[in-house]
Amino acid sequence: MFFRLEHSDKSSKARAGTIFTDHGAIPTPIFMPVGTQGTVKSVNQDMLKNEIDASIILGNTYHLYLRPGTDTMENAGGLHNFMNWHRPILTDSGGFQVFSLSDLRKLKNDGVEFQSHLDGSKHFFSPEKVINIQRFIGSDIMMVLDECTPYPCEYDYALNSTELTSNWAVLNREAFDISEPKYGYKQFIFGIIQGSVYTDLREKSAKDLVKLNFDGYAIGGLAVGEPAEKMYEITDFTTDFMPVEKPRYLMGVGRPENILESIERGVDMFDCVMPTRNARNAYLFTSKGVLTIKNSIYKNDFTPVDAECNCYTCKNYSKAYLRHLYNAKELLYFQLATIHNLKFYLNLIRAAREQILNDNFINWKDQIIQKISSKLNQEA
């Protein structure tokens, strides 16, 4: 069994379950810290495991293919050994990164030709090659190659893109089925549903991919500039066409309130750079709202960032000290701030799971969003 659905909330589409991999079990809903290049920025693997307690992280096929390359990862025995992380890893296919290189790529029926953002060298990603690369990486969950449409997106472009993604999904599935894992443990594969903001295309994409019997399904092409309400609408619509017995992943989302709203709409898995990127830019999430730690109001504030937080940072350091580190450009700031923001995200999603199991998710969600989405003490 790869996924076990344990409970569905009585008043919403929210779900609690468990994903099983050879590197460990993943309770859902789950947030995956982003470790694009084999590292979650500013924190080491011991902190990820023992302090933040991440049960899965995300890597990126595009970046790992370019650097350090498949030879290095194969010689290391896979990404788990290379980075000394022996819990689950999901790898994005790199489709989003390739298609963001609009001036450096050429789309073809059998894949996409692109230039490296590092040195300008030319490369080609086909669905088959992307599967092969992820075999070398050794991720527990791999994603298919797809095209991520921009927003706004004309209907005809979205239609052609959705058909291309469906055609590539077949090739991804075939390549997965005829290849074998390299390191002695199982790998799983998720399809990616596209269709921009058009419900008929989302329905078609979902039905095309469900026929291929992937291990799980992702919703791609959202959180790319569309209004939050439109994202919620498309997510709510799309999950109705996703198998109940398989995990559902909303890619690249997002803010804490976005995650909770999407859990209500039936999503199980999330990833986003927001907690780590915001930490580096002085924005810290708390149970009472978002604060900007560089502001002068915290110069002599010797209380923790969040009195309700049990993270290493809040137990040991004050707002005043974090502000000092940030303004002095000390590297320790990035570690302490990142630990806090990731712990906040994972504590939040664990609380959401508990509320789902208790059939109290909606009441709790409405109350918690009012608190965590406010902005605190924004004086310069």
Sequence and secondary structure as in RCSB ss.txt:
>XXXX:A:sequence
MFFRLEHSDKSSKARAGTIFTDHGAIPTPIFMPVGTQGTVKSVNQDMLKNEIDASIILGNTYHLYLRPGTDTMEN
AGGLHNFMNWHRPILTDSGGFQVFSLSDLRKLKNDGVEFQSHLDGSKHFFSPEKVINIQRFIGSDIMMVLDECTP
YPCEYDYALNSTELTSNWAVLNREAFDISEPKYGYKQFIFGIIQGSVYTDLREKSAKDLVKLNFDGYAIGGLAVG
EPAEKMYEITDFTTDFMPVEKPRYLMGVGRPENILESIERGVDMFDCVMPTRNARNAYLFTSKGVLTIKNSIYKN
DFTPVDAECNCYTCKNYSKAYLRHLYNAKELLYFQLATIHNLKFYLNLIRAAREQILNDNFINWKDQIIQKISSK
LNQEA
>XXXX:A:secstr
  EEEEEE TTSS EEEEEEETTEEEEESEEE B TTSS TT  HHIIIIII  S EEEEHHHHHHTT HHHHHH
HTSHHHHHT  S EEEE SHHHHHH TTSEEEETTEEEEE TTT  EEEE HHHHHHHHHHHT SEEE       
SS  HHHHHHHHHHHHHHHHHHHHHHHH   SSSS  EEEEEE  TT HHHHHHHHHHHHTTT SEEEE S SSS
S HHHHHHHHHHHHTTS TTS EEETT  SHHHHHHHHHTT  EEE SHHHHHHHTTEEEETTEEEETTSGGGTT
  S S TT  SHHHHH  HHHHHHHHHTT HHHHHHHHHHHHHHHHHHHHHHHHHHHTT HHHHHHHHHHHHTSE
E    
